[in-house]
Amino acid sequence: MISALASSTAATAATTTSTATSAADSTHYDTFLKMLTTQLQNQDPLNPMEGSDFAVQLATFSGVEQQAQTNKLLEQMVAQAGGSLGQLADWIGKEVRTTEPVWFGDEALTLDIAPASTADSVALVVLNESGREVSREEIGTGEGQIDWYGRDSAGEKLADGRYAFVIESSRAGEVISEDTVGAYVRVAEAEIGTRGVELIFEGGGSALASEIEALRGAD
């Protein structure tokens, strides 16, 4: 209850601050225009302002205004995150399950398999980062976690890189479903982006925190 009240209070304060900042920005802009107009009206006609001086003043104000807008955007993003970025700091170094492409190198990847319950045949399809199929193998119809060692049909290790996975469930020779497969990958960092709180994976790649399916401690 205290946590919820604190979050609500913080959100209200952020909204109030944002509104006040907008009003202040508008006031500053109007004030600048009035000062500039007054300066032009009262300049010495025998020694008028140089065009370059006028341009410098406009450029300076524009730069300050742009920085203020950037700060305002950052404040809004932090408020929208609702403090979740600090909580996600605990995720760094742990493993999350995602259907986004994940890095495969020297260690096996843990995949979470969930084929159609009526399937009598299931194939694991491996896609490279471009979405092209690079491997396909028949696996059992059971559900659960498996270790994927990244071997092609000839038993050779696939090249290091990011891969995504799909299971193709069939019955009586007919494909009845194709489902993305969640893979576990270690989190390297968390950051606030334009889409929300984003987790950056080891080896590259990322996913929104809201899209993460599961979290576990790293081995």
C-alpha positions in Angstrom: 0.0 0.0 0.0 2.8 2.4 0.9 4.6 1.6 -2.3 1.5 2.1 -4.4 0.8 5.5 -2.6 4.5 6.5 -3.2 4.2 5.7 -6.9 0.9 7.6 -7.2 2.4 10.6 -5.4 5.5 10.5 -7.6 3.4 10.3 -10.8 1.3 13.3 -9.7 4.3 15.3 -8.8 5.9 14.5 -12.2 2.7 15.6 -14.0 2.6 18.8 -12.0 6.3 19.5 -12.7 5.8 18.8 -16.4 2.8 21.2 -16.6 4.8 23.9 -14.7 7.8 23.4 -17.0 5.6 23.8 -20.1 4.2 27.1 -18.8 7.7 28.3 -17.9 9.0 27.4 -21.4 6.2 29.4 -23.0 6.8 32.4 -20.8 10.5 32.3 -21.5 9.9 32.2 -25.2 7.5 35.1 -25.1 9.9 37.1 -23.0 12.7 36.5 -25.4 10.6 37.7 -28.4 9.6 40.8 -26.5 13.2 41.6 -25.6 14.4 41.0 -29.1 11.6 43.2 -30.6 12.3 46.0 -28.1 16.0 45.8 -29.0 15.3 46.1 -32.7 12.9 49.0 -32.2 15.4 51.0 -30.0 18.6 50.3 -31.8 20.7 53.2 -33.1 19.6 53.8 -36.8 23.1 55.0 -37.5 24.6 51.8 -36.0 22.1 49.0 -36.5 22.5 45.5 -35.3 24.5 43.3 -37.6 22.6 40.4 -39.2 25.2 38.0 -37.8 24.6 39.3 -34.2 20.9 38.7 -34.7 21.5 35.2 -36.0 23.7 34.4 -33.0 21.0 35.5 -30.5 18.4 33.3 -32.3 20.8 30.3 -32.5 21.7 30.7 -28.8 18.1 30.8 -27.7 17.2 27.9 -30.0 19.9 25.8 -28.5 18.8 26.5 -24.9 15.2 25.8 -25.8 16.1 22.5 -27.5 18.1 21.4 -24.4 15.1 22.3 -22.2 12.8 20.2 -24.3 15.2 17.3 -24.2 15.3 17.5 -20.4 11.6 17.7 -20.3 11.3 14.5 -22.4 13.7 12.6 -20.2 11.7 13.7 -17.1 8.5 12.3 -18.7 10.2 9.0 -19.6 11.5 8.5 -16.1 8.0 9.3 -14.7 6.5 6.8 -17.1 9.0 4.1 -16.1 7.5 4.5 -12.6 10.8 3.6 -10.9 11.0 0.3 -12.7 14.5 1.1 -14.1 15.9 0.9 -10.6 14.2 -2.4 -10.0 15.5 -3.8 -13.3 19.1 -3.1 -12.1 18.7 -6.4 -10.2 18.2 -8.2 -13.6 21.6 -7.3 -14.9 23.7 -10.5 -15.0 20.7 -12.7 -14.8 19.0 -14.6 -17.7 15.7 -13.8 -19.2 13.6 -15.7 -21.7 12.8 -14.0 -24.9 11.7 -14.8 -28.5 13.9 -12.1 -29.9 17.2 -13.3 -31.6 19.8 -14.2 -29.0 23.6 -14.7 -29.2 25.0 -18.2 -29.6 28.7 -18.7 -29.2 30.6 -21.5 -27.3 27.8 -22.4 -24.8 24.6 -24.2 -25.3 21.3 -22.2 -25.2 18.4 -23.2 -23.1 15.1 -23.3 -25.1 11.6 -23.5 -23.8 9.7 -25.9 -26.0 5.8 -26.0 -26.1 4.5 -27.8 -29.2 0.8 -28.3 -30.0 -0.6 -30.9 -27.7 -2.1 -32.9 -30.6 1.2 -33.0 -32.6 2.7 -36.4 -33.5 5.9 -34.8 -35.0 7.7 -31.6 -34.0 10.6 -29.9 -35.8 12.9 -27.2 -34.3 13.6 -24.6 -37.0 16.6 -22.3 -36.5 16.6 -18.8 -38.1 19.6 -16.5 -38.4 19.3 -12.8 -37.6 18.0 -12.1 -41.1 15.2 -14.6 -40.6 16.6 -17.2 -43.0 16.3 -20.8 -42.0 19.7 -22.3 -41.3 18.9 -25.5 -39.5 16.0 -27.9 -38.9 15.8 -31.0 -36.8 13.1 -33.3 -35.5 12.6 -33.3 -31.7 10.3 -35.1 -29.4 6.7 -34.0 -28.8 7.3 -33.4 -25.2 7.1 -29.9 -23.5 9.8 -28.3 -21.4 13.4 -27.0 -21.5 16.1 -28.4 -23.8 19.7 -27.5 -24.4 20.5 -26.4 -28.0 24.1 -26.9 -29.0 23.9 -25.2 -32.4 24.7 -28.1 -34.8 23.7 -28.3 -38.5 22.4 -31.4 -40.2 26.0 -32.6 -40.7 26.8 -32.2 -37.0 29.0 -29.1 -37.6 28.7 -26.2 -35.2 26.9 -23.2 -36.6 28.8 -19.9 -36.8 28.7 -17.6 -33.8 25.8 -15.1 -34.1 22.3 -14.3 -33.1 19.6 -16.9 -33.7 15.8 -17.2 -33.3 13.8 -20.4 -33.0 10.4 -21.7 -34.1 8.8 -25.1 -33.5 6.8 -26.6 -36.3 4.1 -29.0 -35.0 2.6 -31.5 -37.4 0.0 -34.3 -37.3 -0.4 -37.0 -39.9 2.1 -35.1 -42.1 0.2 -31.8 -42.0 1.6 -28.7 -40.2 -0.9 -27.6 -37.6 1.0 -24.8 -35.9 4.2 -22.8 -36.0 5.2 -21.1 -32.7 8.1 -19.0 -31.6 10.4 -20.5 -29.0 11.7 -18.6 -26.0 15.5 -18.8 -25.4 17.4 -17.7 -22.3 20.0 -15.0 -22.6 22.0 -13.0 -20.1 21.1 -9.3 -19.5 24.1 -6.9 -19.9 22.3 -3.6 -19.2 18.9 -1.8 -18.9 18.1 1.6 -20.3 15.1 3.9 -21.0 14.4 4.3 -24.6 11.6 5.9 -26.6 9.6 2.7 -26.5 10.1 2.2 -22.7 12.5 0.2 -20.5 14.7 -1.9 -22.7 17.0 -4.8 -21.8 20.2 -5.1 -23.7 21.5 -8.7 -24.1 25.1 -10.0 -24.0 26.2 -10.4 -27.6 23.8 -7.7 -28.8 20.1 -7.7 -29.3 17.5 -6.3 -27.0 13.8 -6.6 -25.9 11.4 -4.4 -24.0 11.1 -5.4 -20.3 7.3 -5.8 -20.9 8.0 -8.5 -23.5 10.2 -10.7 -21.2 8.5 -14.0 -20.5 10.7 -15.3 -17.6 13.7 -14.5 -15.4 16.2 -16.9 -13.7 19.6 -16.7 -12.0 22.6 -17.2 -14.3 24.6 -20.4 -13.8 
